Amino acid sequence: MANFPTIFTVFEAVAKTRPRSVALGYKEDDKFRTISYGKLLERVNRVVSGLRDLGVTTGTKVAILAKNRPEWVQIDLALNKIGAISVPIHNTLSPRLIEYIINNSGAEYLALGEGFAKYQEIKDRVDLKKVITLNNIDWQEGLVSFADLIKNPPDQKSSADFDICTIIYTSGTTGDPKGAMLTNNNFLSNVASSYKYITCVSKDVTLSFLPLSHVLERTASYYNMIYAGGSIFFAESPKTLADDIRKVKPTILVCVPRIFEKIYEKIMTKIRAEKPWKQKLFFWSLRISRVYLNKRFAGPNSPIRPFLRLAKLLADVLVLKKIRAIFGGRLKFAIAGGASLDQSIAKFFEALGIKILEGYGLTETSPIIAVNPYRGYRFGTVGRILPGVEVKIAEDKEILVRGENIMVGYFNNEEASLNAFTSDGWFKTGDLGFLSNDGYLTIIGRKKEMIVTSTGKNVNPVNLENALQLNKYILQAMVYGDNQKYISALIVPDFEALKNHFTEQNMDLENFELIKKPAVINLIKEEIEKQLSDFPDNEKVKDFILLDREFSEEKEELTPTLKLKRNKILEHFKDFIPPKADQPMAETL
């Protein structure tokens, strides 16, 4: 890595070696247009000149509040060349949190895309020298157009020698976010180590739709593809994602598990609506594929018979290949992180011919600690520990980590920085887990999220929530029950599925009316019992409350990777939650 001390110099080397290769793709007028590595290098150097003219120097903090787009990458790479520090802000955060991050980080400049309305709300409460607007808007004092910024001639200076390249704020699931200070070496060592298990090449194409402001997308999609000389295409919006995937035909996708859960639900809903013979063909194809894969991975002592090969070919042609077309038809694998992935979902997609490689990491670890190898992935685990990363399990089962990928500390928060490490230098992840003898890591819960009932039982809420959300009538779920006799849940129904189910009863009602109907309450009760039938009795949901709206990022109830902010949700819905009671399944809504 000594030859490539910064992210910019890695990119520059690739751009000079492969100037005509596609670096970025973006949608314009319903068509994807591309930018080559050579052209991107020129634009980045123009941005460098423009930023220098504005007064940006080594160590200057520049916040970026924009959706995924080519300008995001150009500014980030330009800041990296200058030695300035980028402070990415999630586009979906509330104005309060955007204000907090700008002020806490000491950002002097802001690159602003789609969050102009939010900026207008807080502009008098933040101290910025300049705001760079990525969109065409009416000119105001203190604003600089990105179009004007890149009119300067390309910068010809060498890349700066510096340490910290970004401050990424954590999701803040249990309080205000903390700014993790990450270095070039944190990222580059992490990408290089991940290549031991998951290889990317210059021909690879990824469709980027998780926010670049999140460390998972930034490392696994953006820096990973730049490192390989591959192509990054940006999805237009969540609403166009399915169409964008078909057009781009990615070879690699980086997702959160909820994306796959939603796709699974849509596939199964469609299958249930098909004629019986088509349903039988679908499930036959899945069974044949699973038998074939089991034989294939069993080794040379379990040969695949000609009949099975023929059956697998038929299953693929008649069913599986058509479903894989949802992902563009050439997907090599998908990487899932940010939350746990249900094994049944992973096995379902494997049978379809789509590998989902689950991994694990945190903002503070750049982020990858472990990932399932392309050859040798193991269901139910988050994979093998990366080379160069050390993991040990503490007495209380907390996962402790050490390595080149670990952050310097939290910006402007010495107390939190000290508390994040053990006395001998291990980073405390806050997650609980165990390691197999051959280095596979399994997560069993988050330390601060574990529910301890009044009877002394420890319950992992995530496992219950994942199981509930696999039900077609349940869109979101949050379980709670700390210091209570039993587990309760807040349930957001899938209102479309409910209305389809009750078509004959003509329940075309508003959501707040629908959740009060006894037939709906009884249906959800039955579905909860069905989904949790395999769980121990002390972990089953005995009481639930139906909600008439989804948990939201805008209301600070979800993180950008869709993790629940439990305290915030309980605070927002406290008027719905009755006082503690001993009677289970109380229908107090």
N, C-alpha and C positions, 0 to 999 in steps of 0.2 A: 504493500500500500504506500510505500515511501514515495513512489513516483507520482502518486495522485493524492496530494495532501488535502485537497478540497473537492467539494461536489462540483464546483464550476470547472476545475481542471480535468476531472473525469469526463464531464460533458464535452469540454473543448477538444479533448483528444479523440473522442468518438466522432464529433462533428467534422474534424479535419480528416479523419480516416474514411468516413462514410458521408460525405457532404450531400449526396443526392438521395440518401435513404429518408423515408418518411419518419419524422420525429413526432409531430403532433397532427391530430385531425380534429376538426370542429364543424359544427353544423351551421349552415347559413342558407337561407331560402330553401329549407327542407333538403339540402344536399350537403354531404360531407366534403369539405375542402381540406387540403393538407399543407403542412409546412415542412420542408426538408431540414435536415440537421444543419446544413450549410447556411440556409436562410435564417434558421432560428439563432444560430451563433451571431450572425450579423445584427439581428434585431436585439438580442441580449446586450451586445456591446453598444448599441444605440441607447438602450435604456440606461446602461451604466453611465454614459456621457450625460444624459438628461438628469439622472439622479445626483451625479457629482455637481452639476450646475445649481441644483436646488440646495446643496449643502450637505448631502448625505456622505458620510465618511466612515472609516472603520469604527465599529462599535455603536454607530447610530441605530436606534431601534425604529423599525418601520412596520406598522401593523397592516395586514392584508385582510380586508373584509369583502369577499367576492365568492361567487360560485366557481366551480371548476371551469377554466377557460385558458386559452393560450397566454393571455396577459398575466395570469397568476404565475405560470411557469417562468415567463420572461422576467418578471420582477424578482421572483425568488432567486433565479440564477444570477441576475445582475447584482442583487444584494450580496450574494455569496462571493462574487468576484471582488466587490468593493471591501468585503469584510464587515459589512453591516449585519445587523441582527433582525431577522424577520420574526414578526409576532402574528401568526395566523389566527384569525377569529372565525368561528363557525358562523356561517351566514344565517343560520336559524336561531341564533341566540337572541334573548330579549335585549331591549335597549339598556336595561340596568346592567346586565352582565357585560355587554360590549363596552359600556362606560367604565366598568370596573377593570376590565383587562387593559384598556388603553391607559388608564391612570396608574394602575398597579405596575405595569411594565415600563412606564416612562416613555412610551412611544412618542416620537416627535413628528412623525409623518404617518399618513394613512392612505393606502391604495384602496379605493372604494369602488365596488361594482354595483351589485343589486341592492345593497343595504342603505341606499341614499335616504329613504324615509326615516329609518332608524337613526341614522347619523343626524338628520335634521332635529330629531328629538333631543339629542344629547350634546349637540355641538357647542353649546354655551357652558357645558360642564367638563369639557376636555380641553387640554392645552396643546394644540397641534400647530406646527409651523406651516405645513402645507397639506392639502388633501389632493391626491391624484385621482381623478375620476376616469374610470375605464369605460363608462357609457357616455353617450352624447347627452348632456343636460344643459339647461340654461346656465350661463356663466355667472358665478358669484365670486366675491372677493375671497381670496385664499385658496381657490380651486385651480388646479393645473390639469389640463386635458392630457390623457395618455397619448393621444395622437400628436400633440405638440412635443411631448417628452421624447418621442423617438425620431424627431426631425434632426436631431444632432448627428454629426458624423460618428461612426463607430469608435468606441474607446480602444486605444492601442496599448494601454498599460498592462503590466503583469498582474496576475491575481494576488490579492493581499495575503499576508501570512497572519492568521488569526486563529482563535480557539472556538469560542461559542458562536454558532451560526444561527441558532433559533431559540426562541422561548415558546414552547407549546403548553398551553394551559390545559390542565386535566379536566375531565368531564364534570368534576364537582358533584358526585352523586351524594356526598354527605355534607356538603357545605360549599362555600365559595371556592372556585377553581384555584389551583396553585400552578405557577409557571415553571415547568421543568426546563432547565437549561441544558441543551443538547449541542454536541460538537460535530464537526465534520467527521471525525474519527468514529464517533458513536454510530452514525448512519452507515458510513462506508464499511466498517468492520462487520456491521450487522448484515448488510447486503451480501458481502463476500462470503460470510459464514453460511448464510441461507442457501447459497449455490451448491453447497455440499449435498443438500437434500433435494432441492428443487432447481433445476437448471432452466434458465431462460436464454434465448438466442436472439440474434438480430432480426430473424424472420417473425418473431412473436409480436402479437398485437393484443393490447388490452383495451377494454372499454372502461373508462374511469367515471364512476358515478357516486362513490362514497366521497365525502368532502376531503379535498386536499389539505384542509386545515386540521384534519385528524391524522395522527401519526401512522396509522395502519395504511391508509391510502397513499400517504406521502412516501413511505418507505417501500411498501410491497408493490405498488403500481408505478409511481412516478420515478423515484430514484432507482428502483430495480430495473425498470425498462431503459432508463438513460444509461445505466451501467452496462447493459447488454447491447445497446444500440437498437432496441426495438421501438415499436410505435405505440403512442398513447393517443387514443381517441376519446373525446369528451362527450358524454351523453348530454342531450339537450336539457332534459328534465326527467324527474321520476315518471311523469305521465307518458313520455315517449320512449321509456327504457326498452320495452319489448320490441318496438320497431327499430330502435337504434341498434340493438343487438343483432337483429336480422340483417341490417345493412352493413354493419362493421365486420361481422363474423369473427369475433375475438378468439384467440387461441388460449388466453388466460383471463380469468375474472377474479377480482378481489371483492368479496362480499361479506356481509354480516349474515348470520344464520337465519334471521327473520325473512330475508329475501327468498331463501330456498323454501322456508316454511310456507310462504305465500304462494310460491309457484307450485309446490306440492298440493296445497289446498285447491288451487285452480284446476290442476290436472285431475285430481280425484273427483271434484265436482262435475267436471265434464264427462269423466268415465261413468259416473253413476247415472248420468242422464242418457247414456247410450243404450242401444238395444242389447238384450241379454247375451247374444252371440258375440258382440263386440267386446263386452265386459269380460267374457270368458277368454277371448283371444288375448286381451291385454294382460290378464293375470297369468295366463299360460306362458306368455312371453317373458314376464318377470321371473317366473319359476325356472324356466329353461335357462335364462341368463344367470340366475344365482347358482344353479347346479354347475353350469359351465365355468363360472368364475371360481367356485370352490375347487373344482377339479384342476383348473389351471394353476391356482396358487398352492395346490397340495404337493406339487413337485413331480419329478419323473416317475415316482412309484405309483402315481395315480393317473394313468394315461387317459386322454380324452378319446372316446370311441367315435367312429365316423357318424353314427346316428345322431349323437349329441352335437357334433359340429354342424350337421345339416339342420337340425332343429334350431340351433342358435342363429344360423344364417337366415332361416325363415322368420324367426322372431325379430331379428334385426330389420329385415326388409319390410315386413308387414306392419310392425308397430314401433320398435324402439328408435329406429332411425328418424321416423317422422316426429317423434317427441323431442329428440335431440336437436331437431331443426329450430326449436324454440330458442336455442342458444347459438344459432348461426350455423351449426353443422360441423365446425372444426375445432371445438373447444377441447384442449388437451387436459386441462384441469382447472378447478376453481380453488381459491384459497379462502377459507372462512375463519374469521377472527372477531374479536370484540365481545363475544358472548358464547355460551355453550351451544353445541349443535346436538340435537337429539339423534341417537344412533339409528333409529328407524328411518329418519330422513336421509342420513348419509348412506344407508344400505339401499334405500329405494333408488337414489340417484346413481349409485354404483351399478345397480342392475340395469338402469337405463343406458349405461355406458358413459357416465359423467363422474369423474373422480372429484370428490370434495376433500381437500387436504386441510384438516383443522389445525390451527396453530394457536399459540398463546403468547401474550406479551402485554406490556403496559406502556403508556406514554413515556414513563421514566426509563424504559429499557430499549427505546429507539425503534421498534417495540419488541422485536421477535426474541423470545426466550427459547421456545420450542416450536417445532412444526413437524407434521407427518411427512416423511419422505415420499417422493413419487413412487418409488419402489420400496414397499415395506410399510405402508400406512396401516395403522391399527385403530379400529373402531373403539370409541369410548375413551380414547386418550387425545391429548393435544399434541402428540408427537414426541420426537426425540429432542433432547437438549442440543442446541447448536454448538458446533465446535468453537472453542474460545469462550464459551459461557459456562460458568459453574453454577450448579444448583444444589442446595442441601435443604433438608426438611427439618425444621425446628421441633422441639419436644411437643409443642402445641399444634403441630402439623402445618404451621405457616411455611410457605415457600420462600426461601431466601436465595438471592441471586448475586453473583459477582462476575465482572467481565468488562471488556472494552465498550460494551453497548450501554453501560449504566450512566445516567445523567450526572452532571457536575453537582447539581443541587437545585433547590427551588429559589427562583429569583426573589430577592427582597423578603425572604422568609427564613431566617436563620434557624429559628426554633423548629419549623417543619422539616428543614433539611437535616438537622441533627437527629430528629425523631424517626427519620426515614431509614436510618442505618443502624445496625448493631454496633456495639463497641469495637468489634474487630472488622468492621467495614463491609458487611453484607447488607445489601438492600432488602428491606422488608416489603414484600409485595402486597401483604394483606390478604392473600389468597391461601386457601388450605388445599393440600394435595398429598400425593405420594408418588414415589419413583419406583419403577420396576427395575429388576436387576440389569436389564439391557438398556436402560436409559430413557424409557418412555414415561412421560409425565401425565398424571391424571388429576384433574381438578375436582375437589369435592365440595367446594363452597367458598364464599367470601367471608372473611372473619367478621366484619362489621354487619353482614347481612344475615348471619345465622340467627334463626329464631329459637329462643329458649322458652318453652312453655312453662306454666306454673307448676307442672308435674316434673320439671327438670329434663325434659326431652329436647334434644337438639334437632332442628329441622332446617334443611337447606331449601329456601323458598324457590330458587331458580328451577330446580328439578320439577317441582309441582307446577310452576308457571309454564314451563316448556310443554309439559304433558297437557295442560288445559288448553293451551293455544293451538294444539294440533287438531282440536275439535272444530268442525266447520261452522258451528254456531257461536264460537268464542273468538273474538278478535284480539282482545288484550286481557291480561289477568295480572293481578298483584295480590299475593297472599301475605297475611300478617297474623300475629298472634303472640307476640312477645309478652311473657308473664301472664298469658291467658290459658285457660284449661284446654282449649282446642284451637285449630287453625281456621281462620276466616279468609275470605277473598273479596276483592273488588273486581267485578267482571264487566267488561265492555263487550256486549254481544255484537256479532256480525249482523247488522240490521237488515242487510240485503238478503242474507240466508234465512233469517227469521221470516221476512215477508214472503219469500218464496215458499217456505214450509207451510205457512198459514194462508196460502192463496185462497183456498175454499172458504175460509172464515172472513175473507176480505179485511184483513188487519192492515189496511193502508193508513197507518196512523203516524203521528209525529213520534220521534224516539222517546221523548219523556212520557208519552201516553202508552207506548208499546210495552215498556219495561214494567208497567203496573198490572198488566193483564195476567191473571192466574195461569192461563195456558202457557204463556211465555216463561213465567217463573218455574212452573213444573217441568217444562222441557229442559231448561238450563240445569235444574236440580238433577234430573236424570242423566244429562250429559256429563256433568261434573262427576257424579258417582261412577259412570262408565269409564271416564278417562283416568280416574285415580284408583280403579279397582285393584291394581297390582301393588299399590303402596301400602305400607303398614298402617294400621288403624289410627295410630297417633299422628300420622302425617296427612290424613285425609281431611279435606275441607268440610267442616260441619256447618258452616254458616256462610252466606254470600250476600252481596249487595250488587244490584244491577245499576250501571251508570248509563247516562244517555249521551255521553260524548267520549271521544278517544283521549287518551293521555297525549300530551302535546309537548313538542320542543319549545314552541313559542311561550308556553306557560311554565317553562323550566321543569317539566315533569319527566322529560326524556333527555338523554344525552344524544349527541349526533349519531352515535352507533346504536341508538334505540334501547339503551339500558335504562332501567327504571330509577328515577330519583325518589326513593321510597318516602323519605321524610316530607318532601315537597307534596307528593301525592296525598299522603295522609293528612297533611295540613289543609290542602285544597278541598278534600272531601270529608272533613271532620264532621260536618253537619249531617252527613248521610250515615255516619257510623254510630249505631246506638251504644249506650253504656254497656259495659261488660255484663254478659248474662250467661247462665249455665245451660240454657235451652239451645241445642244445636239447630242449624238450618232455620233460624228465625227469619221470616220473610219480611223484615222491616226495611223497606226501600225508601 
